[in-house]
């Protein structure tokens, strides 16, 4: 097919057809007998041509440029048409180069659906794009690249403009979609107007983005927003130039504000929750000629309906916290915090200071509010640092690793709480869970709780992922060297109810020999799986890990490994597993990397399992898992029989002794003392304590007791042992004078102590004043009484004092 292009000279339009860059010249342009690869048609020319191929759009592109001079004559204001008609179906670029005085302004007004600015490198869905450049004197500034279907309704420029419209070869567009109007000088580089009718989000960039905004220039964005809607501004990417004079800043003109214009730095949190329309201006500065730097800005404006609870504030008291930050943010922040078309959730420190993410520092009290229809889209991420400055103080302190109430009381889900624990030199960190205990997350023993802990031990050179743990297990204590990072991560809404029961604690402890040590006290009814850290990459070279397993006294533990070999080959040193019970004389079991691991075995006492790595010959590292179960101790049948037999012998001996004693009691019938509460007697040495004289009371009267009958069997049973023997005597009637004190013998132990102390110069201790129970004795028969009287008459002893007092004096002499 042939094409004819006829250009009027007054149109000042030029058409250029040329090969697409990077395409081989497999198609030509033919004008009669002339073959060309490039065709230029100037104003006033009429050219007919054909293509040598059926699909010229693959090889050629077309540029149509119209020059408009508004400085020497009147401008053709109004709608801009696509001229000339009847062009071949090639990728086209229409260019309108308008030259105008800087004392006047030009306005490009776009028809609906208006335009949307895109970043350099982006493409439009329909491949139709507009590019606007401003020309001041000889300088050209790229205002931006735009697609159709957006909010940019007008662009006002100072001086000339170069407008380009890019159309694909198959586009059916027949109009340019904009018109040009003359306006008074705008006294700034440009004004971009965006009209936002409903809930929406738009992204805009400064001219020349990502290159620098012109030096000491000013531009304005005008946002037309319904008064019933709320707009918020967010800066996503910006940089500052090096200013010699003035200061780069952003100014807002908000109708109804008492402080117009409101001035902000680019680093400030920008205004939010603005009711209705507003203007935003970017002001540059005089840059350093040697090192100018770059001023650029990419920002977003979000328009949404006002929230019902925007005036509800929440108290966040962090005044008693130290070294802690709390960030409230949208779900997916910061990776998905960029450009979103849907309404966003905002966190506000005050009604006009809102952002997608708000960071609160410890030591202060905050009152915050939320602009969000669905609070479940918000999350909390917090971080707290704990370090030891004074060893004498922090060694005695136990730190609680629990989420503060100020966070759990907010109507926002906690996403992650991170503790960074910094240990000083020669000190290590101990993590304990006294009541809940911890469960290690492994394939055979998965965590199924509302939260978990990720524990990482790190140095500047290496990092050891200790593992993932959750509450409700058997690990009471973990001791680790180096600095520790513990990350609590929640799953679902259950953490709100379970947060009150957190019991994770940490303390600084003296240096340990292993890289990591676990103390495990399993539930006797459960099977516990334990695994070396750093899964799935394995233990780093030359790292040693140990477990101390507590076995209950009435239980037997069974220890087994999940595979039969360690699965590592060593280049230097040896890798080994070391098992030993904590009891006297216990054997030690050691298996090296080239040996089979122990078969399941019973452990009757607390025991240690130690795994030490070597330097492997390849990249694979040592990964080992073992399990522990418990069962009731089984007592040997021989032991049971021996115990029963021994008990039987003891019972037989007891019965024999009881029978012998019963027989003696029947034959001897000894007289025994009977308590008499009617007799009032007191200790010797106390004078005048009797109400009656000795002659008038019966405290000195005793029945006759045959002591040999009563106590004789005890003497026979002693068989000359070293125990104190009771002194036995026969009562003799006393015919001498009677004193005023009753006879009361001291205890045998007291008399013995007097004898033992005879070699010292110390006086015997005085008797204490105590109340004694008084006794009288049962009377014997008259026959027995006469026999005892006859025996007493044979005694030639002195009867001038009571017998017991005489015996006491004899003891003192001895």
C-alpha positions, 0 to 999 in steps of 0.5 A: 500500500502507498501513503501520501503525506501532504504538509501545509507550510503554515502548519510548521510541521515536520514528519520523520520516518526512520528505522527503530534503534537496534533493528536490522534494515530488512525493510525499505522505504520506496519513493518511485525508484528510490530506496531509503531507510529514512524519510523526512517530509518538511512543511509545504511538501507532498510525498508518496511512498511505500514500504518494501515489507508487509509489517513496517511497524516492526522496522520503522518509527515516526516522529511528527513535530509541530513548532508553535511560536507564541513570542512573535505572533498569536498562539493557536490556543484551544484543542490540539489535533493530531495532524496530519491525517492518513499516516501509516500504522507505525509507532508515533511520537507527536511533539509540540514545541511551544515557545513563549515568554517567561512573563506569561504562563501556559496551561495544559488542560487534559480531558478526562480521564486525566493523567497519572505520573509514573517513575522513569523506566515505568510503562503505561498499560496501554503504551500511551504516554505523555512527556512534559518538558519546560523550557526556560531560556536554553534550559530544559526541565523534565516535568514528568512522564504521565499515563492516562487514567489519573488525577492530574488535570492541569499543568501550568508552566512558565515560559515555553513547553515541549509536549510529547505524545507517544502512541503505539502503532495499533492505537485507535486514538484520534485526539491529543486529549489536551488543549493549550491556554494562555495564563498570567505569569505563575512566578514559579517553574510549574504548577501541577493540579490533581483532582481527587474525587473519592478514596484514592492514592496518587504518587507524584515526583519532583521535576527531573526525578530521579535527577536533581530539582533545578537550583533555587527553583519553586514549584507547586502541587494543587490538590482539589479534594472534597471537603468531606474527605481527608488527605494525608501526605507521605514522603517515600524518597527524597534527598537534599542538596548542599545549600550555600544560601536559603534552606530547602523546605516544603510549604503547605497552604491549608484553607482555614489554617491559622498558620498559613503557610505551614513550613516543614523540612523534608525530613519531618513527618508531613501533614495528615488528616487534612480536610478538603483542598490544599497546596504544597510547594517545594522550594530549592536553595542556592547550591554549593558550586563545588558540591551541589548535591541533588534535591529530589522528592517522591511522595504520595497523597492518600485521600479517604473518608474520615474515621469514626474513632479518629478522636479516640486516643490511647495512652501508651506509658513508656516512662518506666521503660529503658532502651526500648522503641515501639513502632506501630505500622501497617501489616507488611511494613516496611517492604510493602509500605510504598505505593498503595492505591487503597486507603491506608491505616494511619497512626497519629500523635496528634490530629494532624501528625499522622503516618503509616508508621509511628515510632515511640521511644522509652521514657515518655508518655504518648496519646495516640489515635488511629485513622483506620477502618480495620485495625487488624491491618496494623501491627506493633514491632518493639525492640529493647536492649539490655546490657551490663555496665556494673558487674557487681550490680547486674550479676545479682539482677534477674531481668524479665523478658516479658512484653510490657502492659503498655503494648498488650493493652493497645487494640493492635496485634503485636507482630514482634518483640526483640530483646538484644542482650549484650554480655560483658567480657568474661560473662555469659547470658542465662535464659530461664523459663521456671514454670512454663519451660521451653519446647524446641521446635523440630519436625517431630515436635512442632510448636503450636502456640500463639507465640514463639521465641527465636534465639540467636547467639552472635559475635562480630564474626559468627552467628549461631541460630540456637533455634525456635522455641515455644512455651510448654516444653521441658527446657528450664534453662539455656546458657549461651556465650556472646551477645544474644538476640531473642525475637518473640513473634506472635501468631493470631490473636491468642497472645493477648490472653496468654501474655499475662503468663509469660515467665521468660527471664534472663541474667548474667552468669560467669563464663561457661565452657560450651557455646551453649548449654541446656538444662532439661527437666522433661515431663515424665509422660512425654517424649522429648526431642532435642536437636543441635542448633543452627538447623539446617546448616549444622554446628559451626566448626569447633563448637560444643553444645551440652544438655543436662537432663534431669531424671526424677528419683522414681523414674528411668530415662531412656536415651536414643538418637534419631540416626545411627551416625553423626554424618560428618567427616573431619579435616582436623580434630575429632567430632564426638558425642559424650554421655555420662550419668551424674553419679559416683563411679558412672561410666562415660560413653564416647562416640566419634564421628567414624563410629556408630552412635549408642543404641537406646539405653536406660539412664537411672540418674541425671546425665549429660549429653555433649556434642562437639564438632570438628572442622569438616572436610566439606561444607556440610556440618554436624546436625544431630537429634536425640530423644528422651522418654521416661518410665517408672523404675522397675524393682528387681524380684530378688530385692523384693524377696530379700526385703520381705524375708528381712521384714519377717525376721524382724517381726519374729525377733520382735514377737520373741522379745515381747513374749519374754518381757511379758513372762518376766512381768508375770513372775516378778510383779514389781512394785511401781511408783504411783503419781500422788498429786496430794503431796507437795514437794520441792527441790533440795536447797530451797528452804521454808517452801513447805507450809508445814514443818517436816514433822507435820508432813509426810513427804519423807515417808516411803513405802519399802521397795525391793529395788533388786526386784524392780531394777535387777533385770535392767542391770542384767541386760546392761552386761557391763556396757558403758551406759549410765547404770542406775544406782540401786539401794535398799531403804533403811528406816531413819530414827534420827532428827528430822530437818525442815527440807524434804529429801529429793534426790537429783537426777542421775545425769546430774550426779554423773556430771558432778563426778566428771567435773571433780578434776576441774576447779569450776563449781557445779552448776546450781539447780534451776528452780523448776516444778516437779511432780510428786510421787508416793509409793504403793504399800507392800504387804505386812510380811514384806514390810517385816522382812525389809525392817530386819534387813535394815537393822543389820545395816550399821550405817550412820542414821544421823541424816537421810540416806539420800543426802548421805549418798549425795555427799559420798558422791561429792567426795568421790 
